């Protein structure tokens, strides 16, 4: 099974940012998340619409090239198998 496609995805460490997935691994590139900007202090933040994440499935483990890791559709699990 292949990795999720390269693209901008919500940064799990900062909801106001997106983080670039290069198709193989996370990079250090980040940008403001236009659907969830940082609150200015004078206005109430509105919930951001849910953005699609890659489907659940087996993807190549970025730490081990001959191993696949299970993505549960929200987060990486510790379940691995030889590819």
QUIGIJO-V521018 format. One line per field, one symbol per residue. ss: DSSP state (A for helix, B for strand, O for the rest). psi: psi as a letter, one per 20 degrees, with the letter a starting at -180 (. if undefined). Layout:
ss: ???
psi: ???
This chain:
ss: OOOOOOBBBBOOOOOOBBBBBOOOOBBBBBBBOOOOOOOOOOOOOOOOOOOOOOOOBBBBBOOBBBBBBBBOOOOBBBBBBBO
psi: qrrqqqrpqpoiioijqqqppjigrqripqqqoiimqpqihiqpqqpqqpqprqqqapqppihohjqqqppjihqqrjpqqp.
